[in-house]
Amino acid sequence: MEVVNALGRRKAAVARVFVKNGSGKITINGKDIKDFFPNPLLQYVVKQPLATLEVEDKYDIQINLNGGGYKGQSEAARLGIARALVKINPEDKPALRAEGFMTRDPRVVERKKPGQPKARKKFQFSKR
């Protein structure tokens, strides 16, 4: 099998995912997943689509991540991996969709408005 690529996004994070046959090694920005995401919960989030399909040891995955924070990056990687797995085997799509891994979360930070300290917060009103 040749390399299959996919794109995952979440908030401001963008993950470019490259999947090929291998032994289950996940590399993120040139580092091992355990070095890039020291928190086991974030490692779990990235590996969720693989665990759902029980193919953790079947593919080598290389991910280029940029933008956002660690939570957004992990969820962007999860979406990218799920999309790549569907490109490899389209019959896996219903199982991944049922777990919610195929849906791009559209929530992003609301922009700051002029004349206000934040997006929705207003400066204190003074009657006199």
N, C-alpha and C positions, 0 to 999 in steps of 0.2 A: 504494500500500500504506500502511495506517495503521501506527502505531508498535506493535511487538511487544515485550513485556517478559518477562523471566525472572529467576530468582534463582539465584545461585551461592554456595556456602559452602565454606570450607576452614579447618580449625582454628577460630580465633576470628573470621575475616574473613567479611564478608557483602558480596556484590556484587549490586546491582540494576542490570540491564542493559536498555537501551532501544535497539532496532534499527529503523531506517527506511531507505528507499531513499536513496542519496546517492553520495558520491564516495570513500568509504573513510576518512573522518575519525573518529578515535577520541578522545573526550574523557572524562577521568576526574576527577571532583570539580571540574569547571570548568576543568581544565588539559589541555593536549595530552598525549598518551601519552608523548612524549619528555621532557616536563618532569616528569611524575608518576613515571615509571620511567626514570631516566637510564641504567640498566644495559640494554644491548641484549639480554641474555639474557632479562630479565623482559619486555621488549617482545615478544620472540619467543614466549614462553610465552602471552601474552595473545592473540597473533595466530594461534596454531597451528590452531584450528578453521577460520578463514577461509582459511588457506593450504591446508589439507587439501581443502577444497571449491573452491579457486581462485576465491573471491569477495571478495578483499581490497578491490577498488575499486568494489564494488557497493552497500555499505551504510555509512551513518553510524551510529556507535555511541556512546551516551552512557552512562557507568557511574557509579553512586554507590557508593563503597567506604567501609566503615568497619570498625574492629576489626582485630586481628591485626597481623602484620608484613608486610613487603613481599613475601616469598615466598608466604605464605598469601593475600594480597590478589591477587597475579597469578594464582594457581591458581583462586581463587574467580571472578575475572573470566573466566577461560578456560571454566569450567563454565557460567557464566551465558550467555556468548556461544554456546556449543554448544547449550544448551537453547533459546535464542531462534531459532537457525537451524533447529532441528528443528520449532519451531512454524510457521515460515515454509514449510518444505518437508519434510514427514515422510519423503520418500524418502531424505533425507540421513542418517537416523539410523544405518543399518548401517555407513556409512563412518566416522562419528564414533565409534561404539561400538568399532569395530575398533582405532582409535587410542587408546582409553581415555578419551576426553573426556566421555563421558556418565555416568561413574561418580563418585559423590560419595565422596571419600576420607574414611572414617569416623574416622581416627586424630585424637585430640585429646589435650591434655595431661592426664595423670592428676592427680587432686587430691592435695593434701598431707594426710597423715594426722596426727591428734593424737599427741603423744609421739614424733614422728620429725622430723628436720630437713627431709626432703623426702618425696616420695611413697613411695619404696622404701628409701632409705638410713635406717639406724638409728644412734642414738647409740652411741658406743664402749661395749662391754660390759666391766664391771669385776667380776672374780670376788671380789675382797676390797676 
